[in-house]
Amino acid sequence: MRITIETTSIQEIEVLLKLLRELNLQGVRIIEQPDAPAGSPVSRGDKSIDPGELFGIWKDNPRDIDEIRTRSWARNWS
């Protein structure tokens, strides 16, 4: 599993790295990339999209959590 932390302050990064090192967790590996490329493959989301348009898309075909779980677990994963 990989976790990416985005911040605007180098001081916050230094504090987080110090905390992780002091916790000495066996499963945590800090990968430093001082020569990382300037462009990031991650981009910010489009804030102009209105999620309100999605509300009510299932009103004519309601589903409950048990039905969703049953269908999901019954899928053929091969």
Residue pairs with C-beta under 8 A, 6 or more apart in sequence:
4 42
5 13
5 16
6 42
7 13
17 30
20 28
20 30
21 30
